[in-house]
Amino acid sequence: MRKDRPILFEATATILMVLVCTPFVAALTDFLDSEGCREAGCFGEMAFYTALTTVIVFVVRRVIPGFEELVFFARDEHGNLQLVAPSPVPPKQVEAIPRPRLYQRLPKGETGTVLHLTASGHFVTVTLSTGEYKIRMRFTDAVNEMDMIEGYCTHRSHWVARAAVAGHGRVDGKPVLILENGMEVPVSRTYRPEMEAAGLIPHQA
């Protein structure tokens, strides 16, 4: 009857609510209040508010589709409503920040920022904000695996991350970049024009 004749169902439910709940509310009022609710007008007023409350519930169900599922109920495989506990709010998913491929060669869980790469024979020393690691690989491959990070080769065996550069200076008359950890990275004549164009060192006079 509920699906085929929803209005008839709601009217019947409202009448049943009035018949069942009104005497209960009147008895509760009589128990809590010494004067109670013994007059016919008082009983009728309670019946009216019980009916009004029931009608409001049905109206809300019609205005907000799926209201029961949203608040207290869920439908089973037969389409019947069942009382269920509110679903816990899932924690907000935090998207993982993409990192350069070179991190796959570092110890699992390493979260330091790569500042500098330098070649030493068949190894590459990776300097991070948290420490250093020596990896057996070609320097050019290491630079390629830092492709997501803006950086520059300052020398045939040195690469720096742009964000790691804190300043510049000279050592024995030759230009160097000074990193945030205090490391001094040489700038060769071949790569100097690129460093000047990037604004990392001043142009030659």
Secondary structure, DSSP 8 states (H G I E B T S, - for coil): -TTT-HHHHHHHHHHHHHHHHHHHHHHHHHHH-SS-S-SHHHHHHHHHHHHHHHHHHHHHHHHSTTHHHHHTEEE-TTS-EEE-----------------GGGGGS-TT----EEEEEEETTEEEEEETTEEEEEES-HHHHHHTTTTS-EEEEETTEEEEGGGEEEEEEETTEEEEEETTS-EEE--TTTHHHHHHTTSS----
